[in-house]
Amino acid sequence: MCFVCDSLLVSVNIEHPYQYFDIVEQINRFMSEGILVMVEGNCDFNKINREGIFADDVPYHLFECSKCKQRFSLYVETYHGSGGTWKVVNNGLIIER
């Protein structure tokens, strides 16, 4: 954790698609500003948008702070609509905040 990613250290429960798209838009901004880097994902993050369809039934992406390497996960289950989360990941473990 560092001054660059400190504002991202909150867990967010995603209960509605608009919340997911809001987070995706923020992450895209952070990536374009060089704050976050995508480490892995199961679908093309660049194709996720409000007007499109979901790229996967369970989109998952892992991001990393470009400064301190703190990791963050974004997950949402779209098939059943049970929601998702934005969470801090530490050494492979998800940290609740």
MARDRENNU-520180 format. One record per atom (N, C-alpha, C, CB): residue in one letter; residue number from 1; x, y, z. Coordinates in steps of 0.1 Angstrom, whole numbers. Each point is the difference from the previous one (the first is absolute). Glycine has a CB too. Layout:
("a"; NUM; (X; Y; Z)),
...
END
This chain:
("m"; 1; (8; -12; 0)),
("m"; 1; (-8; 12; 0)),
("m"; 1; (9; 12; 0)),
("m"; 1; (-19; -12; 12)),
("c"; 2; (15; 22; -20)),
("c"; 2; (8; 13; -1)),
("c"; 2; (-10; 11; -3)),
("c"; 2; (20; -13; -8)),
("f"; 3; (-14; 25; 7)),
("f"; 3; (-7; 12; -3)),
("f"; 3; (-7; 0; -13)),
("f"; 3; (16; 12; 14)),
("v"; 4; (-11; -20; -23)),
("v"; 4; (-7; -2; -14)),
("v"; 4; (-13; -7; 1)),
("v"; 4; (23; 1; -10)),
("c"; 5; (-23; -13; 17)),
("c"; 5; (-12; -8; 0)),
("c"; 5; (-8; 0; 13)),
("c"; 5; (12; -14; -15)),
("d"; 6; (-8; 23; 24)),
("d"; 6; (-7; 0; 13)),
("d"; 6; (-15; 2; -1)),
("d"; 6; (21; 10; 10)),
("s"; 7; (-25; -2; -20)),
("s"; 7; (-15; 3; -1)),
("s"; 7; (-7; -12; -6)),
("s"; 7; (5; 24; -3)),
("l"; 8; (2; -35; -1)),
("l"; 8; (-7; -12; -6)),
("l"; 8; (-1; -11; 10)),
("l"; 8; (9; 7; -22)),
("l"; 9; (-5; -4; 34)),
("l"; 9; (1; -11; 11)),
("l"; 9; (-13; -3; 7)),
("l"; 9; (23; 7; 3)),
("v"; 10; (-34; -5; -10)),
("v"; 10; (-13; -2; 6)),
("v"; 10; (-7; -12; -8)),
("v"; 10; (-2; 24; 8)),
("s"; 11; (-4; -33; -1)),
("s"; 11; (-8; -10; -6)),
("s"; 11; (-14; 5; -4)),
("s"; 11; (12; -18; 13)),
("v"; 12; (-16; 14; -25)),
("v"; 12; (-13; 5; -5)),
("v"; 12; (-8; -12; -4)),
("v"; 12; (9; 22; -8)),
("n"; 13; (-21; -24; 14)),
("n"; 13; (-9; -11; -5)),
("n"; 13; (-8; 6; -12)),
("n"; 13; (-2; -10; 24)),
("i"; 14; (2; 3; -34)),
("i"; 14; (-7; 4; -13)),
("i"; 14; (-13; -7; 0)),
("i"; 14; (21; 4; -13)),
("e"; 15; (-32; 4; 14)),
("e"; 15; (-13; -6; 0)),
("e"; 15; (-9; 4; -12)),
("e"; 15; (1; 1; 24)),
("h"; 16; (4; 7; -33)),
("h"; 16; (-7; 4; -12)),
("h"; 16; (10; 2; -11)),
("h"; 16; (-19; 11; 14)),
("p"; 17; (15; -14; -27)),
("p"; 17; (9; 2; -11)),
("p"; 17; (6; 14; -1)),
("p"; 17; (-13; -17; -12)),
("y"; 18; (5; 28; 15)),
("y"; 18; (6; 13; -1)),
("y"; 18; (12; 2; 9)),
("y"; 18; (-23; 9; -6)),
("q"; 19; (23; -15; 18)),
("q"; 19; (11; 0; 9)),
("q"; 19; (12; -6; -6)),
("q"; 19; (-15; -1; 20)),
("y"; 20; (13; -10; -27)),
("y"; 20; (11; -7; -7)),
("y"; 20; (6; 9; -11)),
("y"; 20; (-10; -22; 5)),
("f"; 21; (1; 28; -13)),
("f"; 21; (5; 8; -11)),
("f"; 21; (7; 13; 5)),
("f"; 21; (-18; -9; -14)),
("d"; 22; (13; 14; 25)),
("d"; 22; (7; 12; 7)),
("d"; 22; (14; -4; 4)),
("d"; 22; (-22; 9; 8)),
("i"; 23; (24; -20; -2)),
("i"; 23; (13; -5; 4)),
("i"; 23; (9; -2; -12)),
("i"; 23; (-10; -11; 21)),
("v"; 24; (5; 4; -31)),
("v"; 24; (7; -2; -13)),
("v"; 24; (5; 13; -6)),
("v"; 24; (-13; -21; -4)),
("e"; 25; (5; 31; 4)),
("e"; 25; (3; 13; -5)),
("e"; 25; (11; 6; 8)),
("e"; 25; (-23; 3; -9)),
("q"; 26; (22; -4; 22)),
("q"; 26; (11; 6; 9)),
("q"; 26; (13; -8; -2)),
("q"; 26; (-17; 7; 17)),
("i"; 27; (16; -20; -18)),
("i"; 27; (13; -8; -2)),
("i"; 27; (6; 4; -14)),
("i"; 27; (-10; -19; 14)),
("n"; 28; (2; 21; -24)),
("n"; 28; (5; 4; -13)),
("n"; 28; (8; 13; 1)),
("n"; 28; (-19; -12; -11)),
("r"; 29; (13; 22; 19)),
("r"; 29; (7; 12; 2)),
("r"; 29; (13; -1; 8)),
("r"; 29; (-23; 11; 0)),
("f"; 30; (23; -20; 10)),
("f"; 30; (12; -3; 8)),
("f"; 30; (11; -6; -9)),
("f"; 30; (-14; -2; 21)),
("m"; 31; (9; -7; -30)),
("m"; 31; (10; -7; -9)),
("m"; 31; (6; 11; -10)),
("m"; 31; (-13; -22; 3)),
("s"; 32; (4; 30; -8)),
("s"; 32; (5; 10; -9)),
("s"; 32; (10; 10; 6)),
("s"; 32; (-21; -2; -13)),
("e"; 33; (19; 5; 26)),
("e"; 33; (8; 9; 8)),
("e"; 33; (13; -7; 5)),
("e"; 33; (-20; 13; 7)),
("g"; 34; (21; -26; -9)),
("g"; 34; (12; -8; 4)),
("g"; 34; (-1; -4; 15)),
("g"; 34; (13; 12; -17)),
("i"; 35; (-24; -11; 24)),
("i"; 35; (-2; -3; 14)),
("i"; 35; (-1; -15; 2)),
("i"; 35; (-10; 22; 4)),
("l"; 36; (1; -29; -13)),
("l"; 36; (-2; -14; 1)),
("l"; 36; (5; -7; -13)),
("l"; 36; (-20; 4; 15)),
("v"; 37; (24; -16; -13)),
("v"; 37; (4; -9; -12)),
("v"; 37; (-8; -13; 2)),
("v"; 37; (23; 11; -2)),
("m"; 38; (-29; -15; -10)),
("m"; 38; (-7; -13; 1)),
("m"; 38; (10; -11; 0)),
("m"; 38; (-20; 10; -12)),
("v"; 39; (18; -20; 21)),
("v"; 39; (9; -11; 2)),
("v"; 39; (-6; -12; -7)),
("v"; 39; (8; 9; 22)),
("e"; 40; (-21; -11; -21)),
("e"; 40; (-6; -12; -7)),
("e"; 40; (-15; 3; 0)),
("e"; 40; (18; -16; 8)),
("g"; 41; (-25; 8; -16)),
("g"; 41; (-14; 1; -2)),
("g"; 41; (-5; -12; -8)),
("g"; 41; (1; 25; 3)),
("n"; 42; (-14; -27; -3)),
("n"; 42; (-5; -11; -8)),
("n"; 42; (-8; 4; -12)),
("n"; 42; (-1; -13; 21)),
("c"; 43; (1; 27; -23)),
("c"; 43; (-7; 5; -12)),
("c"; 43; (7; 14; -3)),
("c"; 43; (-22; -12; 5)),
("d"; 44; (19; 17; -17)),
("d"; 44; (6; 12; -4)),
("d"; 44; (-6; 12; 7)),
("d"; 44; (4; -10; -23)),
("f"; 45; (4; 16; 32)),
("f"; 45; (-5; 11; 8)),
("f"; 45; (-3; 12; -8)),
("f"; 45; (14; -8; 19)),
("n"; 46; (-8; 10; -30)),
("n"; 46; (-2; 12; -8)),
("n"; 46; (-14; -1; -7)),
("n"; 46; (25; 2; -4)),
("k"; 47; (-31; -13; 3)),
("k"; 47; (-13; -1; -7)),
("k"; 47; (-12; 1; 10)),
("k"; 47; (12; -15; -17)),
("i"; 48; (-9; 17; 30)),
("i"; 48; (-11; 1; 10)),
("i"; 48; (-5; 14; -1)),
("i"; 48; (10; -18; 15)),
("n"; 49; (-23; 20; -18)),
("n"; 49; (-6; 13; 0)),
("n"; 49; (-15; -1; 3)),
("n"; 49; (18; 9; -16)),
("r"; 50; (-23; 3; 19)),
("r"; 50; (-15; 0; 4)),
("r"; 50; (-9; -4; -12)),
("r"; 50; (6; 18; 16)),
("e"; 51; (-2; -16; -28)),
("e"; 51; (-9; -3; -12)),
("e"; 51; (2; -14; -5)),
("e"; 51; (1; 24; -6)),
("g"; 52; (9; -31; 10)),
("g"; 52; (3; -13; -5)),
("g"; 52; (-6; -11; 9)),
("g"; 52; (21; 9; -10)),
("i"; 53; (-18; -21; 6)),
("i"; 53; (-5; -11; 8)),
("i"; 53; (12; -4; 9)),
("i"; 53; (-17; -8; -17)),
("f"; 54; (15; 0; 28)),
("f"; 54; (11; -5; 8)),
("f"; 54; (8; -9; -8)),
("f"; 54; (-13; 3; 21)),
("a"; 55; (26; -2; -20)),
("a"; 55; (10; -8; -7)),
("a"; 55; (1; -14; 5)),
("a"; 55; (13; 21; -5)),
("d"; 56; (-18; -23; 17)),
("d"; 56; (1; -14; 6)),
("d"; 56; (-11; -1; 11)),
("d"; 56; (26; -1; -5)),
("d"; 57; (-29; -11; 9)),
("d"; 57; (-10; -1; 10)),
("d"; 57; (5; 4; 14)),
("d"; 57; (-10; -19; -13)),
("v"; 58; (23; 18; 14)),
("v"; 58; (7; 3; 13)),
("v"; 58; (13; 8; -3)),
("v"; 58; (-10; -21; 12)),
("p"; 59; (9; 33; -17)),
("p"; 59; (12; 8; -3)),
("p"; 59; (8; 2; 13)),
("p"; 59; (-12; 12; -19)),
("y"; 60; (25; -15; 17)),
("y"; 60; (10; 2; 11)),
("y"; 60; (12; 6; -5)),
("y"; 60; (-9; -20; 12)),
("h"; 61; (15; 30; -5)),
("h"; 61; (12; 7; -3)),
("h"; 61; (8; 3; 12)),
("h"; 61; (-11; 10; -20)),
("l"; 62; (24; -11; 19)),
("l"; 62; (9; 3; 11)),
("l"; 62; (9; 12; -5)),
("l"; 62; (0; -25; 9)),
("f"; 63; (1; 35; 0)),
("f"; 63; (8; 12; -3)),
("f"; 63; (10; 2; 11)),
("f"; 63; (-20; 10; -11)),
("e"; 64; (30; -2; 7)),
("e"; 64; (12; 2; 9)),
("e"; 64; (3; 15; 0)),
("e"; 64; (9; -24; -4)),
("c"; 65; (-6; 29; 16)),
("c"; 65; (5; 14; 1)),
("c"; 65; (14; 1; -7)),
("c"; 65; (-13; 4; 21)),
("s"; 66; (15; 6; -30)),
("s"; 66; (12; 1; -7)),
("s"; 66; (12; 4; 9)),
("s"; 66; (-13; 6; -21)),
("k"; 67; (10; -1; 32)),
("k"; 67; (10; 5; 10)),
("k"; 67; (4; -11; 10)),
("k"; 67; (-8; 24; -3)),
("c"; 68; (-2; -29; 11)),
("c"; 68; (4; -9; 11)),
("c"; 68; (-4; -14; -3)),
("c"; 68; (-3; 19; 15)),
("k"; 69; (-3; -22; -26)),
("k"; 69; (-4; -14; -4)),
("k"; 69; (-11; -6; 8)),
("k"; 69; (23; -3; -8)),
("q"; 70; (-30; 11; 16)),
("q"; 70; (-12; -4; 7)),
("q"; 70; (-10; -5; -11)),
("q"; 70; (3; 16; 20)),
("r"; 71; (-10; -27; -17)),
("r"; 71; (-9; -6; -10)),
("r"; 71; (-15; 2; 4)),
("r"; 71; (18; -17; -6)),
("f"; 72; (-26; 17; -4)),
("f"; 72; (-15; 3; 2)),
("f"; 72; (-7; -10; -10)),
("f"; 72; (3; 24; 7)),
("s"; 73; (-14; -29; -2)),
("s"; 73; (-8; -9; -9)),
("s"; 73; (-14; 6; -3)),
("s"; 73; (12; -20; 9)),
("l"; 74; (-17; 18; -21)),
("l"; 74; (-13; 5; -4)),
("l"; 74; (-7; -13; -6)),
("l"; 74; (7; 24; -5)),
("y"; 75; (-18; -27; 11)),
("y"; 75; (-7; -13; -3)),
("y"; 75; (-15; 4; 0)),
("y"; 75; (18; -15; 10)),
("v"; 76; (-25; 9; -20)),
("v"; 76; (-15; 2; 1)),
("v"; 76; (-6; -13; -7)),
("v"; 76; (2; 26; -1)),
("e"; 77; (-13; -31; 7)),
("e"; 77; (-7; -11; -6)),
("e"; 77; (-12; 5; -7)),
("e"; 77; (8; -16; 19)),
("t"; 78; (-8; 15; -32)),
("t"; 78; (-10; 6; -8)),
("t"; 78; (-11; -10; -4)),
("t"; 78; (16; 16; -9)),
("y"; 79; (-13; -29; 9)),
("y"; 79; (-10; -9; -5)),
("y"; 79; (-12; -1; 9)),
("y"; 79; (19; -13; -10)),
("h"; 80; (-17; 12; 23)),
("h"; 80; (-11; -1; 10)),
("h"; 80; (-3; 14; 6)),
("h"; 80; (5; -24; 5)),
("g"; 81; (4; 34; -8)),
("g"; 81; (-2; 13; 6)),
("g"; 81; (2; 1; 15)),
("g"; 81; (-16; 4; -18)),
("s"; 82; (25; -12; 23)),
("s"; 82; (2; 0; 14)),
("s"; 82; (10; 10; 5)),
("s"; 82; (-5; -24; 0)),
("g"; 83; (10; 33; -9)),
("g"; 83; (9; 11; 4)),
("g"; 83; (15; -4; -1)),
("g"; 83; (-18; 8; 15)),
("g"; 84; (26; 1; -9)),
("g"; 84; (14; -2; 0)),
("g"; 84; (7; 9; 10)),
("g"; 84; (-2; -6; -24)),
("t"; 85; (15; 7; 22)),
("t"; 85; (8; 8; 9)),
("t"; 85; (12; 6; -6)),
("t"; 85; (-7; -15; 18)),
("w"; 86; (12; 26; -12)),
("w"; 86; (13; 6; -2)),
("w"; 86; (7; -1; 13)),
("w"; 86; (-8; 17; -18)),
("k"; 87; (19; -24; 18)),
("k"; 87; (7; -3; 13)),
("k"; 87; (15; 1; -1)),
("k"; 87; (-19; -15; 6)),
("v"; 88; (25; 17; 5)),
("v"; 88; (14; 0; 2)),
("v"; 88; (5; -14; 1)),
("v"; 88; (0; 23; 11)),
("v"; 89; (11; -26; -18)),
("v"; 89; (5; -14; 0)),
("v"; 89; (15; 1; 6)),
("v"; 89; (-15; -8; -20)),
("n"; 90; (18; 0; 29)),
("n"; 90; (13; 0; 6)),
("n"; 90; (6; -14; 0)),
("n"; 90; (-6; 20; 14)),
("n"; 91; (17; -22; -21)),
("n"; 91; (6; -13; -1)),
("n"; 91; (-10; -11; -4)),
("n"; 91; (17; 7; 17)),
("g"; 92; (-26; -4; -26)),
("g"; 92; (-9; -10; -4)),
("g"; 92; (-13; -1; 8)),
("g"; 92; (19; -12; -9)),
("l"; 93; (-19; 19; 21)),
("l"; 93; (-12; 0; 9)),
("l"; 93; (-8; 13; -2)),
("l"; 93; (13; -15; 16)),
("i"; 94; (-26; 14; -16)),
("i"; 94; (-8; 12; -1)),
("i"; 94; (-2; 5; 14)),
("i"; 94; (-12; -9; -20)),
("i"; 95; (14; 22; 21)),
("i"; 95; (-1; 7; 13)),
("i"; 95; (-13; 8; 1)),
("i"; 95; (25; 2; 1)),
("e"; 96; (-33; -5; 9)),
("e"; 96; (-12; 8; 2)),
("e"; 96; (3; 13; 7)),
("e"; 96; (-13; -22; 2)),
("r"; 97; (7; 33; -6)),
("r"; 97; (2; 13; 6)),
("r"; 97; (-13; 6; 2)),
("r"; 97; (22; 3; -11)),
END
